[in-house]
Amino acid sequence: MRSFQSAARFATELGSALRGVARRVEWRAQLRFDAEGMRVQAGRSLRLEAFGIPVPRLPVGLSVDPEVRLEADLYFRRRPAGSGHNESLDL
């Protein structure tokens, strides 16, 4: 199998752990496939205030960006045929 790349978008609901404010969040992802499995790298910037988190106010000369960056890097490994599992990929 040759290696190849693709791009995708997907949406999740994020928020139960973020002050109980749930929001639909769209992610952009890069997908890379090879003989051993698949790698997914996704990222998204979020504004703290959208989840009810006030931007911290700090003494003069210091500031906090109201936007945070979330990133995920996952690799799904292909299981050998006949391993007794129905799934073809393993996290």
MDAnalysis code that builds the backbone (N, CA, C; Angstrom):
import MDAnalysis as mda
import numpy as np

u = mda.Universe.empty(273, n_residues=91, atom_resindex=np.repeat(np.arange(91), 3), trajectory=True)
u.add_TopologyAttr("name", ["N", "CA", "C"] * 91)
u.add_TopologyAttr("resid", np.arange(1, 92))
u.add_TopologyAttr("resname", ["MET", "ARG", "SER", "PHE", "GLN", "SER", "ALA", "ALA", "ARG", "PHE", "ALA", "THR", "GLU", "LEU", "GLY", "SER", "ALA", "LEU", "ARG", "GLY", "VAL", "ALA", "ARG", "ARG", "VAL", "GLU", "TRP", "ARG", "ALA", "GLN", "LEU", "ARG", "PHE", "ASP", "ALA", "GLU", "GLY", "MET", "ARG", "VAL", "GLN", "ALA", "GLY", "ARG", "SER", "LEU", "ARG", "LEU", "GLU", "ALA", "PHE", "GLY", "ILE", "PRO", "VAL", "PRO", "ARG", "LEU", "PRO", "VAL", "GLY", "LEU", "SER", "VAL", "ASP", "PRO", "GLU", "VAL", "ARG", "LEU", "GLU", "ALA", "ASP", "LEU", "TYR", "PHE", "ARG", "ARG", "ARG", "PRO", "ALA", "GLY", "SER", "GLY", "HIS", "ASN", "GLU", "SER", "LEU", "ASP", "LEU"])
u.atoms.positions = np.array([
    [0.837, -1.184, 0.000],
    [0.000, 0.000, 0.000],
    [0.880, 1.244, 0.000],
    [0.587, 2.160, -0.894],
    [1.312, 3.419, -0.935],
    [0.786, 4.357, 0.136],
    [1.634, 5.259, 0.584],
    [1.198, 6.288, 1.530],
    [0.468, 7.386, 0.778],
    [-0.532, 7.991, 1.417],
    [-1.176, 9.155, 0.825],
    [-1.774, 10.006, 1.927],
    [-2.085, 11.254, 1.586],
    [-2.627, 12.215, 2.535],
    [-3.965, 12.726, 2.052],
    [-4.739, 13.240, 2.984],
    [-6.008, 13.856, 2.660],
    [-6.309, 14.892, 3.738],
    [-7.278, 15.730, 3.484],
    [-7.722, 16.703, 4.477],
    [-9.201, 16.477, 4.719],
    [-9.654, 16.809, 5.919],
    [-11.063, 16.606, 6.257],
    [-11.489, 17.627, 7.299],
    [-12.787, 17.789, 7.412],
    [-13.375, 18.584, 8.484],
    [-14.351, 17.680, 9.223],
    [-14.426, 17.865, 10.536],
    [-15.426, 17.131, 11.295],
    [-15.870, 18.004, 12.454],
    [-17.024, 17.705, 13.002],
    [-17.572, 18.503, 14.092],
    [-17.785, 17.625, 15.312],
    [-17.578, 18.217, 16.475],
    [-17.842, 17.537, 17.739],
    [-18.573, 18.508, 18.653],
    [-19.187, 17.985, 19.681],
    [-19.747, 18.854, 20.706],
    [-18.739, 18.894, 21.839],
    [-18.320, 20.076, 22.169],
    [-17.295, 20.274, 23.184],
    [-17.881, 21.135, 24.274],
    [-17.624, 20.787, 25.498],
    [-18.056, 21.729, 26.500],
    [-18.484, 21.231, 27.840],
    [-18.896, 19.990, 27.997],
    [-19.390, 19.594, 29.310],
    [-18.329, 19.802, 30.380],
    [-17.061, 19.687, 30.016],
    [-15.980, 19.910, 30.978],
    [-15.565, 21.377, 31.017],
    [-16.073, 22.177, 30.092],
    [-15.721, 23.597, 30.041],
    [-16.862, 24.431, 30.606],
    [-16.957, 24.423, 31.909],
    [-17.968, 25.199, 32.621],
    [-19.400, 24.831, 32.246],
    [-19.611, 23.624, 31.750],
    [-20.946, 23.168, 31.430],
    [-21.565, 23.802, 30.193],
    [-20.780, 24.560, 29.439],
    [-21.280, 25.207, 28.223],
    [-20.914, 24.340, 27.029],
    [-21.914, 23.764, 26.379],
    [-21.669, 22.897, 25.223],
    [-21.789, 23.695, 23.937],
    [-20.858, 23.502, 23.044],
    [-20.861, 24.170, 21.739],
    [-20.430, 23.175, 20.674],
    [-21.014, 23.312, 19.486],
    [-20.570, 22.525, 18.329],
    [-19.267, 23.161, 17.841],
    [-18.263, 22.335, 17.674],
    [-16.943, 22.821, 17.274],
    [-16.505, 22.087, 16.019],
    [-16.143, 22.825, 14.989],
    [-15.651, 22.219, 13.758],
    [-14.124, 22.198, 13.783],
    [-13.564, 21.052, 13.444],
    [-12.117, 20.848, 13.424],
    [-11.647, 20.674, 11.987],
    [-10.429, 21.043, 11.722],
    [-9.782, 20.736, 10.446],
    [-8.718, 19.698, 10.736],
    [-8.646, 18.701, 9.886],
    [-7.725, 17.597, 10.151],
    [-6.933, 17.235, 8.901],
    [-5.722, 16.766, 9.132],
    [-4.893, 16.175, 8.088],
    [-4.879, 14.676, 8.357],
    [-5.135, 13.885, 7.326],
    [-5.132, 12.429, 7.448],
    [-3.987, 11.884, 6.620],
    [-3.220, 10.965, 7.215],
    [-2.131, 10.314, 6.493],
    [-2.295, 8.812, 6.641],
    [-2.351, 8.130, 5.516],
    [-2.529, 6.686, 5.500],
    [-1.239, 6.040, 5.024],
    [-0.859, 4.929, 5.664],
    [0.284, 4.142, 5.205],
    [-0.021, 2.669, 5.449],
    [0.922, 1.819, 5.179],
    [0.699, 0.377, 5.300],
    [0.407, -0.051, 6.742],
    [0.897, 0.688, 7.726],
    [0.712, 0.309, 9.132],
    [-0.563, 0.865, 9.755],
    [-1.135, 1.914, 9.167],
    [-2.335, 2.491, 9.761],
    [-2.638, 3.882, 9.258],
    [-3.189, 4.718, 10.160],
    [-3.625, 6.054, 9.786],
    [-3.281, 7.034, 10.900],
    [-2.785, 8.210, 10.537],
    [-2.495, 9.270, 11.491],
    [-3.453, 10.421, 11.227],
    [-4.050, 10.943, 12.295],
    [-4.966, 12.078, 12.206],
    [-4.400, 13.192, 13.074],
    [-4.168, 14.342, 12.467],
    [-3.723, 15.518, 13.200],
    [-4.782, 16.594, 13.012],
    [-5.352, 17.070, 14.118],
    [-6.426, 18.051, 14.050],
    [-6.139, 19.191, 15.012],
    [-6.662, 20.356, 14.693],
    [-6.470, 21.507, 15.559],
    [-7.601, 22.504, 15.401],
    [-7.739, 23.328, 16.426],
    [-8.795, 24.332, 16.423],
    [-8.468, 25.397, 17.456],
    [-8.707, 26.646, 17.111],
    [-8.600, 27.745, 18.067],
    [-9.997, 28.053, 18.600],
    [-10.079, 28.331, 19.891],
    [-11.354, 28.651, 20.534],
    [-11.211, 29.911, 21.370],
    [-12.268, 30.694, 21.407],
    [-12.295, 31.865, 22.285],
    [-12.829, 31.422, 23.646],
    [-12.110, 31.751, 24.697],
    [-12.510, 31.359, 26.048],
    [-13.918, 31.826, 26.389],
    [-14.243, 33.049, 25.994],
    [-15.538, 33.630, 26.344],
    [-16.712, 32.856, 25.742],
    [-16.496, 32.145, 24.631],
    [-17.569, 31.357, 24.021],
    [-18.020, 30.219, 24.934],
    [-17.181, 29.845, 25.886],
    [-17.510, 28.775, 26.827],
    [-17.740, 29.310, 28.238],
    [-17.991, 30.605, 28.324],
    [-18.276, 31.196, 29.627],
    [-17.057, 31.345, 30.520],
    [-15.868, 31.295, 29.944],
    [-14.637, 31.442, 30.720],
    [-14.124, 32.863, 30.546],
    [-14.145, 33.658, 31.601],
    [-13.660, 35.034, 31.464],
    [-12.144, 35.050, 31.218],
    [-11.720, 35.998, 30.389],
    [-10.286, 36.147, 30.130],
    [-9.643, 36.696, 31.394],
    [-8.623, 36.016, 31.909],
    [-7.980, 36.496, 33.144],
    [-7.412, 37.902, 32.970],
    [-7.585, 38.704, 33.971],
    [-7.018, 40.058, 34.001],
    [-5.783, 40.011, 34.887],
    [-4.677, 40.445, 34.345],
    [-3.408, 40.381, 35.058],
    [-2.857, 41.790, 35.281],
    [-1.878, 41.908, 36.189],
    [-1.284, 43.225, 36.444],
    [-0.741, 43.855, 35.152],
    [-0.548, 45.150, 35.213],
    [-0.049, 45.917, 34.065],
    [1.205, 45.265, 33.484],
    [1.247, 45.187, 32.160],
    [2.414, 44.613, 31.484],
    [2.242, 43.152, 31.112],
    [1.248, 42.499, 31.667],
    [0.991, 41.098, 31.340],
    [-0.385, 40.976, 30.709],
    [-0.520, 40.050, 29.772],
    [-1.821, 39.850, 29.159],
    [-2.026, 38.361, 28.870],
    [-3.269, 37.991, 28.725],
    [-3.643, 36.622, 28.383],
    [-4.441, 36.685, 27.089],
    [-4.080, 35.853, 26.136],
    [-4.799, 35.813, 24.869],
    [-6.177, 35.210, 25.113],
    [-7.236, 35.827, 24.597],
    [-8.579, 35.288, 24.803],
    [-8.844, 34.024, 23.977],
    [-7.882, 33.629, 23.155],
    [-8.036, 32.461, 22.307],
    [-7.050, 31.377, 22.739],
    [-7.509, 30.138, 22.785],
    [-6.639, 29.001, 23.093],
    [-6.609, 28.075, 21.883],
    [-5.565, 27.295, 21.769],
    [-5.406, 26.362, 20.651],
    [-5.495, 24.938, 21.193],
    [-6.407, 24.132, 20.631],
    [-6.524, 22.725, 20.976],
    [-5.987, 21.915, 19.807],
    [-5.187, 20.908, 20.097],
    [-4.624, 20.055, 19.048],
    [-4.711, 18.602, 19.460],
    [-4.898, 17.741, 18.464],
    [-4.928, 16.291, 18.690],
    [-4.044, 15.633, 17.641],
    [-3.293, 14.642, 18.068],
    [-2.437, 13.872, 17.172],
    [-2.672, 12.401, 17.503],
    [-3.421, 11.700, 16.644],
    [-3.805, 10.311, 16.897],
    [-3.205, 9.400, 15.833],
    [-2.825, 8.209, 16.255],
    [-2.353, 7.210, 15.298],
    [-3.158, 5.935, 15.502],
    [-3.784, 5.465, 14.441],
    [-4.550, 4.230, 14.467],
    [-3.719, 3.164, 13.769],
    [-3.399, 2.109, 14.490],
    [-2.541, 1.039, 13.972],
    [-3.405, -0.097, 13.452],
    [-3.054, -0.605, 12.295],
    [-3.764, -1.725, 11.692],
    [-3.442, -3.007, 12.472],
    [-4.481, -3.790, 12.795],
    [-4.263, -5.078, 13.465],
    [-4.029, -6.156, 12.416],
    [-3.199, -7.126, 12.741],
    [-2.970, -8.221, 11.780],
    [-4.249, -9.018, 11.548],
    [-4.425, -9.501, 10.344],
    [-5.579, -10.343, 10.025],
    [-5.546, -11.589, 10.914],
    [-6.707, -12.021, 11.371],
    [-6.804, -13.205, 12.216],
    [-6.436, -12.963, 13.671],
    [-6.420, -11.690, 14.108],
    [-6.059, -11.390, 15.502],
    [-7.219, -11.598, 16.449],
    [-8.408, -11.974, 15.897],
    [-9.549, -12.225, 16.752],
    [-10.387, -10.985, 17.024],
    [-10.045, -9.878, 16.418],
    [-10.801, -8.635, 16.587],
    [-11.518, -8.295, 15.293],
    [-12.714, -7.754, 15.416],
    [-13.458, -7.361, 14.224],
    [-12.989, -6.021, 13.675],
    [-12.454, -5.164, 14.527],
    [-12.009, -3.844, 14.078],
    [-10.745, -3.994, 13.247],
    [-10.626, -3.142, 12.228],
    [-9.431, -3.204, 11.386],
    [-8.375, -2.215, 11.830],
    [-8.733, -1.255, 12.699],
    [-7.761, -0.298, 13.203],
    [-7.764, -0.337, 14.714],
    [-6.634, -0.056, 15.306],
    [-6.469, -0.073, 16.758],
    [-5.944, 1.288, 17.180],
    [-6.563, 1.881, 18.195],
    [-6.125, 3.174, 18.700],
    [-5.003, 2.981, 19.686],
])
